[in-house]
Amino acid sequence: MFEKMPFKPADILLPRDCDMTRWSVVACDQYTSQPEYWQRVSNFVGNQPSTLRLVLPESCLEGPNVETDIMEINNTMSQYLRQDQFVTLPGALIYVERRLADGMVRRGIVGMVDLEQYDYEPGSSALIRATEGTVLSRIPPRVAVRKNAPIELPHIMLLSDDREGTVMPMLAAQTDKMEKVYDFDLMENGGHITGWKLNEKQMEELSAALEKLADPAAFRAKYGVGEDAGVMLFAVGDGNHSLATAKECYERQKGLVPADQWDSLPARYALAELCDLHDESLQFEAIHRVVFGVDPAGLLSDLKNAFPGAYEGRGEGHVITYITREGRGDITIPNPAAQLAVGTLQGFLDQWMKEHKGVGIDYIHGEDVVEELSRRGDAVGFLLPSMGKEELFPTVILDGVLPRKTFSMGHAHDKRFYLEARKIR
């Protein structure tokens, strides 16, 4: 089973004898401009065992105490291992049902991905591909967190384009034949999560279903591509930079051992949750931008001047909605070179910020948060339209990766929570 597949069973670690609601916290790249959220979580967790002590919030990645923070995280990981905080499920796959705050149920499978079959470079023909442009400067600080860590905790979510529903419905109908391994409420409006361990027969059925999705002839027919096109089985939906970091750490370890030992390196694999793109609960939300430390009028003027014929108001082309303390408005950019409005805006902001040192940017999932943050006199918020999820696979296959931070799968509180772990050393 799974010999040719980039997704495999793993030795999964689950917490033992603890308050699961306090154990499980949301992905570290959420609420980066809302420190009060993380303070509230810290107060709730108290001194109980928690993944809060095992991850570094993204807002701290470039903080003054980052090296000390990383050391404390690694020490806590080692302490949890010494104290037998985990129980191991050997060679396991976990079928997950996450009831979100809105009542929808998101289904997934937790296992590990083979990093030899993943590539984040644009135009890659790997079985697993990034959906957004990977910012190489964002990898080193994440490598610093992972390189000496004894375990990993994933918030990576992979997507399959299973239009016929051959995987998740099959497993959902068999939970009565599975062993339930967790079942609890998540904190901070995160909903409820239940996980079941697949039995041998169900793993065989899953392996066969994934092999059919990876069939080259079926792939070419589905997307109308030529025989030279490599099969794209999975797209990285969330955690692009986390998976790229795992890849970088693995490549570094490959350089230290002979090639015949690469298969046995724990770092060759990364834990992730596989979901179906067509799951009704998976809604693609736009990711908005807020730029801080600027003269709002000056920034908006530069935006218009950067594109010939750009004008205030809504019209034909890419419409960029902005918010400042003075209110909101629109700038239309006619005849844009980029396919998506997010590409037009992000291309401008990347260049503009190189020329304006000391300016900050944050990527925000909720329009209400953009409204709140844009009330500052030195901030401009930009609201972007959401992308249709049916466009994801064809766009990545035909055009390469999307612009950075093009879409988000749901609201911040619906993001993956840290729960399962795996040894990587």
C-alpha angles and dihedrals in degrees: 000000000000092000093136096029125100089215118069145162115277140197094259122199119213126184118262126220101347142117100275093200090059092041096058120068132173125266114293094237093066128095091014092157095041108072089168088070093057091043090053090050091049091051091049095048094047111169095331121121107274143159085235085082092049102054135056116228109237091238088067097050093098097028124128093252098043096120092051090045091053092048091051091049093051091046091051091050090053091045092053090050092049091048091052090242091156136063115208124228101198119215091355140158119195123209108212132200115190116190104206126213091262091055096254117131120227115200126205147152123233115214138119131280126219107240090204086071096048128082129173096193114115112257093024120158094205122131090243117044138179117249097206136041110274113230103219092202089063094059103067096061089049090048087055088059096046105035097080098025114120093208139027129220114196134217089169116127121192123199129214123196095228099161094168094052096236098151119034099039089050091056095039089060093054105051090113087066094049133084111249109228102176139007122171149121119272121226128250100028091310094137124222131312132200127181132193129190113235117235124226095267093049091050089053090051091048092050091051092048092051091049089057091051089052095051107128096217093050090046093052092048093048096053102026095238131145129261092262092062114107118230115260105203101168135023122202105245100176131009099036093156093042091056091044088053091052089051092051092050090049093049089052092052091048088062091059100053137044117271092249088066097052093091091060097050110112087210090065088081135052128200115241143156118246116212135174116251089219096056105128091227092059105093119174110228125192117249110225129203133231118190116201134198096033143120098248096208091049094050093049091048091052090049092056093044092052092066123052112240095010112153144174114270138037122301146123114330131030113344114206114195115206134191128202134162087272093058137266136305144159136248119199119208110197123210095009119197094215122077095227133040089236089060092052093050098040093049090054095045093049091056095038093052091052087060096044111057120200094034118129133205134195131190112226130193101197127062091213091058090050089052091051097046093045092061088082112102092233098048138088122193122203121202117205132194119251122252122237108249091220086068094060105084097037091048095050092043096048104028105023125236124355123243113283115281095006098150144003127210101235134319125321094262089053093058121113115284121218109252116127124056139190134200112250100178 
